[in-house]
Amino acid sequence: MNYSSTAFLLLVLAVAVLFAAVAAMIAFGLARWEGAEIPAALSRSGIVFAAALTLSLATLTFLSQ
């Protein structure tokens, strides 16, 4: 299988973004359950989204070498 094809790379990127979005939704729900206001919960979910996407892409980059 050609791992450098455009379709495969887009699929991997889509999975990484989906994983980060799910992590952000879970963080938002947990923050609201804790009693945080909506802006604070959105801030936490944004931080989790960025961290999850960064870790996912760093892991994928490390595995591709």
N, C-alpha and C positions, 0 to 999 in steps of 0.2 A: 504494500500500500504506500502511496506517495503522501508522506506527512507534510510536505511543503505545498500542497495544492491549495488554491484559494478557498475552495469550498470547505475543506477540512479546517483551515485556520479560522474561517468565519464561524463554523460550528463550535469550535473550542472557545472562541471569544464569546459567543452567545451563551454557552453553558456557564462560563465564568461570571458573566453579567447576571444571569438568572440566579446563580448561587448567591451572589452579593445582594441582589434584591430581596431574596427570601430571608437572608440574615438581617437585612435592614427592617423588614416587616416584623420579624420576631422581636427585634430590639425595640421597635416602636410600641408593639403590644405590651411588652414587659414594662416599658417606661410608663405607659398609661395605667397599667395595672398597679404599679407602684404609687400612682397618684400624681405623676408629673403633668404639668400643663402641656398643651399641644405643641407650642413652640419648642419647649425643652425636649419633648419626645422626638420631634422632627430633627432637632440638632443631634441627638444621640443616634438616631437611625442613619443620618447622613455620615456621621463618623464611622459607624459600623459598616456602611456600604463601601466607603473609601478603603477602610482597612481590609475588608474581605476581598475586594477586587484586587487590591495591591498584593495581598498574600497569594491569591489564586494565580495571578499572572506571573508572579515571581516563581512560584512552584512550577508552573508550566514551562517557563523559560529555563529553569534549572533542569527539568526532565528532558527537554528537547535537545540538550547539548550532549 
